[in-house]
């Protein structure tokens, strides 16, 4: 019933897609905290997901059922969680390096005007 064999290429694709979704919603810091705290119990969480969620996936169709099982199989392995955390950390390091590399003009005394960026992800619910 449950396919325990997910090929490494498919696992890598799912991990990259998860990292992309997390980054697009600007949830990388929150996701890293959550992943670090739940990593010891990740296998138990995967089994609970199979028990509580898998029976309902049939109602949404065979494609969603298979994708859900692949996700559960992929993310109940600690090494895949570590890969996802490393992907998110690498992107944060790149952003920090880019911020440090920019030099500001010391002759310019007036503060830089910045427009409010479009709020995405969970930040759109904050009033500030």
N, C-alpha and C positions, 0 to 999 in steps of 0.2 A: 504494500500500500504506500509506504513512504520510501522514496528513493534516497538512499544514503550516499549514492555516488553522484557527485556533481563534479564535472571535469574542471581542472584548474583554470582553463580559459574562461569558463562561465563564471567561476568564483571571482576571478580578477575583474571581469566586466561588471558584476554586481557590486563589488567593492568600489570601483571607480564611479559607478553611477550613484551610489549612496553618498560618496564624498562630494560629488558634483551638486547633488540636491542640497546637501548640508551647507555647502559654500554659497550656493545661489540664494539661500534664505538667510544667510549671515548668522548661522547657528553653530559655527565651528567651535567656539569656546564652550558653549553650553553642551554640545555633543561630546567634546573631549572630556569634560568633567563627568558627564553621565556614563560614558564608556569606561573611564578609569574606575569609577565607583562600582559599577556592576560587573566588571570583568571576572571577578571570582565566582559569580553565580550565573555566568552566561549560559552554561550547559543546562542548568535547571530551568532557566527562563525559556530556553528553546524548547525543552520538553513540555513545559506548561503551555507555551504557545501552540504546540502540536495538539495538546489535549483540549484547550479551550477555543482556539481559533480555527483549526483545520476543519472541524465538522461544518462550519458555516461557509467555508470557501467553495464548497460544492454548489451552493446557491448562486454564485456569481459566474459560474462557468468553468469549464475544464482548463482554459488558459490561465485564469487567475489562480485556480487550485494548484497547478503545476508551478507557477511563478512563486506563490506563497511557500510551497514546500522547498523550492530552491533557496529562497531567502532564509527560511528557518534552518535549513541544513548548512548554509554558508556561514551564517552569523552565530551559530552555536559552537563554533570552533574559536578558541582563544587566539590562535595565530592570525585568523582573519580580522579579528577585532584589533589586534596589534597593527596589522597592515593599514586598517582604516585610520587609526590614531596617528600613525606615521604620516599618512597622506595629509591629514589635516594639520599636523604640526609643521610639515614642510612648507605648506602654503602660508602659514602664519609667519614663519621665518623669512620667507621671501618678501612679505609685506613689510616686516620690520626693517629688513635690509634696504628696501626701497625708500622708506621714510627717513632712514639715517643718511642715505646717499644724497638726498636733496639738500642743496645749500641755499640758505635764505640770504638775500641781499642785506648786508648790515647797514648800508647807507639809506635804505628805505625805512623811515620811521613810522609811517602810518600802518596800521594793522591791515592785513589782507582781508578782503571781503570774500566771504564764501557763501554760496547759496545753500539753502537747506537741501540736503540730498533726499531723494525719494526713499521713504522708509519702507523696508521690505522685511518679511519674516515677522518675528514676534515684536520687533521694535515699532511696528506701525500702531500697536495698541498703547504705546507710551505717550503721555501728553506733552512731553518735553523732547 
